[in-house]
Amino acid sequence: MTLFLQIVQLIVAVILVAVVLLQSGKTAGLSGALGGGTETYFARNKGKTLEAKLARATKWVALVFVVITLVLNIVS
């Protein structure tokens, strides 16, 4: 059982790293913080974009990773 959970955790960890690396940065540096960004209201609010889907996937994969880690900790 422990070996199976460790293998699943390894697979989930690789998926988590991949999903996080696929996301783009949320900030534009100092110019974006001071209002110098070139994004408009309509460019930011396009609906369910790939970024929104990746953010949702990151949340769920991270939750699964934490739950598996806690279960492994309790079992061992």
N, C-alpha and C positions, 0 to 999 in steps of 0.2 A: 504494500500500500504506500509506504513511504517513497519507494523508488518511483512508482507511478506519479505521485504528486510532485516529486522533484523534476521529473521529465516534463510534466505539464507546466510547472513553474518556469522552467528554462524556455519552453516554447512561448509562453506568455511574455516573458521578459524580452525575448527577441522581437516579438510583435510590438511591445510597448516602445522599445527603442526605435523601431522603424516608424511607428506612427508619430512619435515626437519629432523625429528628424524630418518628416515630410511637411510639418507645419512651418509656415513662414513666421518671421518675427512680428511681434505685435506693436513694437515701437519704431519710430523713425529717428531715434536718437534725440539729441538736444533740440534740433529744429522742430521735430514733431511735438516735443513737450511744450515748446513756446508758441505753438500755433503756426509754425511755418510750413506745415505739411500741405501737400497739394490735393489731398483727398477732399471730395465734396460729400455732402449728405447722401446723395444718391449712390455714390460709389461705395460707401460703407454699408448701406442697407439694401443689398440685393436679394435678401431672402436666404434660403438654404443653399449656401455655396459649399464648395469643397472644404473650405476652412472650417465652416460650422460643423460639417460632418466629421472632419478629422478631430475637432475639439471634443465632440460627443464620443467618438471612438476612443480617444485618449482617456477620457473620464471612466468609461466602462472597463477598458483593459487594465487601467491602474487599480480600479476597485477589485477586479478579479485577482490581480497580482497580490494585493494586500490580504485578501481573504485566504488565498492559498498559502501565503507566508505565515499567517496566524495559525492556520490549521496544521501546517508542518511544525510550527513551534510547539503546539499543544501535543501533537502526536509523539514528537521525539523528546 
